[in-house]
Amino acid sequence: MDVRIGLGWDNHRLAEGRTLVLAGVRVPCGFGFDAHSDGDILLHAVTDALLGALALGDIGMHFPDTDPRWKGCDSAVFVRHAASLVRQRGYRIGNVDATVILQRPKLGDLREAIRSGLAAALELEPERVSVKFKTAEKVGPVGEGRSAEAQAAVLLVRD
């Protein structure tokens, strides 16, 4: 059996008056990601993990923030593209394990919606997707509420 593992990471500054979106789910709060696209750090980290597992570079190589086509873009476009590359190369996604690090707001009530959003974007059963939420214990830019980050690991399997 041929397997590959990918690791992804993303972060963005937080800004008042923007929309905070994770796996396509709008999080009700008065701030969001200061980014070229919609800034969905969770989908960006998973996209990078998928591309990395295939040794195809990173999200910026495929969707540069200097290209006006991606201004305000729904990040599901990015992760769906990466998932299609996985399938084109004869692999399937075995599982995804992701962590969102955000000081506030608390996201526990949105866990299933975010997990389901990620699973749907990847065309996976929710049982293959784990999404965890952490704070930064008030340390550094994330802990001070100035930014947020996400990490993701993926397992690709060729049957």
Number of C-alpha atoms within 10 A of each C-alpha: 5 8 14 17 18 20 21 24 21 21 22 18 16 21 17 12 12 16 20 23 21 25 24 21 17 15 17 12 13 12 15 24 24 19 18 15 18 22 26 28 26 29 32 28 27 32 30 28 29 34 25 21 20 18 11 14 14 19 23 11 9 13 15 15 15 10 9 12 11 17 14 12 15 17 24 21 14 20 26 17 16 25 20 14 17 20 13 10 10 11 20 19 22 16 19 26 16 25 18 23 22 24 22 15 13 12 17 12 8 14 15 13 16 23 21 23 19 28 20 16 18 23 13 17 12 17 11 13 19 20 19 15 15 16 17 17 12 12 11 11 16 22 17 15 19 15 20 24 22 26 24 25 22 25 19 22 17 15 9
